[in-house]
């Protein structure tokens, strides 16, 4: 492999570099840096108020940092153009509040496909059906309103909406915390399958270490706006380096002293 090729392959798909975020006079994120390689899943974990969702909002372009930068494929992100908004998509914690209750599923998806000119107008319905198949839902769901769907179905529709724009990065912000355990498993299995088949790069925000263990290659542990550990998932669950990380593991009921899937 040439030096130029090695350089290209070493560039992370996403890099958060020296990120600082303040709300008014209160700084909530303090110089956070981590990288996400293409096709990998990095979990950002921590207690409520640790800054993990704030970082997700900065990555998604919903919040401007006080200092630092977010890089996509080695390029610092400035104002989010339509192309950049397509490149980084978000799946939110509560799919019901993130979907328009007055629009059917097909209307939600068709609007995105039309505005971003993803497919010709005549092919929009067919592409919507393909997206339903991708997230393991029947095409009949297209004509339903969000209130007519279960929580798990709504979350899969939200995932389909994010995938409709062909993103390079999917930010999943507590995507299963509003679901019961059996439905969580279904959604996590879907995300794992999509990551493998589509080569998705995923940043998974969660307070649930069982969810992180199920899906992630690397673990970034946040506490009070700072990173206290950044390591491979296998190493993290076998022998966490930070006392805080160990305390989180000890407090995780579904891990019960050893790694366990949902």
N, C-alpha and C positions, 0 to 999 in steps of 0.2 A: 504494500500500500504506500502511495506517495505521501510526502509530508503534507501537501495540500489536502489530500483526502483525509488523513488523520486529523487535521485541524478541523475540517468540516464535521466529522463524526463526533468530535469531542465537544462541540458547542451544545449546551443544553437546549431543549425545546423551550423551557421557561426558566428564567432566573430572577429571583428577588434579591436585590442588592442594596444593603444599607438602608432598609426601609424604616422611616420614622413617620408616625401618624399621630396627630393631635386633634382633640375635640376642644375647641376653644383654647384655654390655657393649660389643659390637661393632656399630657403626652400618654398615649395608650400603647404605642408600639415603639420599641427602642432599638433602632439599628439592626433590624432582622435581615438575614441573608440565608438563602438556600437555593438549590437548583433542582430541576426536575428534568430527567432525560426523556427523550422522545419514546413513547410507547410504554412508559412506566406509570405506576400509581404511587403517589406520595401522600401519606396521611399526615394531616396537621391536627394534633390532639392537645387538649388542655381543658382546664376547668372553665366555667362561665366567667367571662371577664378577662381571659388570658390574652385576648387579641386575635384569636384565630379567624373569627368571622370578619373582623376589620381587614385583615390581610386578604381574605377572599374577595372582599368588596374592592380593594385596590387593584387586585389582579384582573377583576372583571371590568374595571374602568368606571365603577360606580362611585368611587371616592378618590380624591386627590391626596397623595402623600405630602407630608411636610418636607421630607427630604428622601433621597434615595431614588431608585428606579426599578421598573419592571422591564425585563428584556424578553422578547419573543424571538427565538432563533438567532440570538446574538444582537438584536436591534432593540434599542431602548424605545419603549412605547410612549409617544406623546399624545396629542389629541386623538381620540378614537375615531378613525374613519369608518365607513361602512364595512370595508374589508376587515379591519381589525376587530370590529364588533362581531363579525361572523366568526373570526378565528378563535375567540374565547367565549364560550357559552356557559351558562350557569343553570344548574338544577337546584331549586330552593327547597328549604325544609318543609314548607306547607304548600303542596301542589294546588290545593283548593283556592288559596288566596292569590296564587301566581297565574291562575287561568281566568280568563274573562267569563263570568257566569252567564253572560248574554250571548255567547257564541258557542256553536257546536264545535266539536273537535276538528272537523274538516275545515270550518271557517278559520279557526285559530291557525292551523297549519297552512292553509291556502294563502292566507294573508302574508305570512312570512315568505313563502315560495314566490308569490307574485311580486312583493316589494323588492326582494333581493334578486329577482329574475333567475331563480335556480333552474327552473325548467320552463318550457313553453306553456302558455296558458292551457292549451288543450290536454297537456299531460299532468296537470296539477292533481286531479283526483287520483290518477293512477299512482303518482308518487306518494300521495298521502296514504294510500293502501299499502304501499311498500314499507313506509315508515311504521305503520301498525304491525306489519308482519315482523319487522326488525325488533320491536319491543314486545313481541309475543301477545298481541291483542288481535281479535277478529276485526275484519273491515267494518262490521256493523257498528263498532264503537264510534266511527267517524261521524255518525249522525246523532250522537248523544251529546247532552249538555253535561258540564262537570258535575252538577248535583245528582245526575243519574248514574254516576260511576262510584265504585268503591275507592277507598284511599289508595290502595295499591294500583288500581287502574289509572287513577289520576296521576300518580307519580310516574307511571310508565308513559302516559301521554306527555308529561312534562319532559321526560327524557327524549321522546320522539321529537318534540318541538326543538330541543337543543340540537339534536342530530340533524335536523332538517337543513341547517345551514352549513353542514360539513365542517365542523370546527376542528382546529388542531389541538385545542385544549378544552377539556370539560372540567369545570369547577363544580363539585357536588358539595353543597353546604348542608350538612346534617340531613342527607336525603332520606334516611329511614327513621329518624327520631319520632316522627308523628305516626308511625305505623306499628301494628302489633308484631310480635316476634316472628310468627309464621310468614307474614307478608314481607317483613324485613329480609328474610332469607331469599324470597323470590326476587326482590329488587336487587339484592347484592349479587345473586347468581346472574341476573341479567347484565348488570354492570361489568362483572368479570368476563362474561361471554363477549360483550361488545368490545371490551378492551382487547381481547385476544383477536377477534375477527376483524375489527376495524383498525387495530393498532392505535387506539385512543391513548392520549396522554391525559391522566386524571389527577386532579388535586382534590383529595377527599378531606373535608373538614368534619370532625366528629369529636364528641366527648366520650364515645363508647369504644373502649379498646377491643372489644370482641369484633366490632365492625372493622376497625383498623386491621386487626389480625387476619380477618377473612379476605381482605382485598389488596392490601398495600405491600409494595416492595421496600419502601423506606418509611421511616417514622420521624417526624419533626415534633418535638414536645415543646409547647409554649407554657410559660408561667409569667404572669404580670408583665406581658408585652415583650418578653425576651425568649430566645430559644435556650433551653437548658440541655437539650440533647437532639442530635441529628444522626441517625444511624440506620443501617439495614434492618428490615423488620425481623429477620431471624435472630440477629444479634440482640436487638432490643428486647424481644420477648424471652430470650434465653438468659441474658445477663445485662440488664439496663445499667448504664454507667452513672446516671444521676440518681441521687437519693429521692428526688421528687418523682422521677419516673418509676422507681421501685414502689413508692407510696401509691402512685396511680394504679400500678398492677395489683398491689395488695388489696386495693379497694374495689377492684373489678369483680363483681360476684360471678359473672359467667366465665371468668378465667380460673377462679378458684385455685390459684397457685400454679397453674400451668396453662399454656396456650390451648384454647379450645374454640372451634368455630361456633357460629350461631346455630 
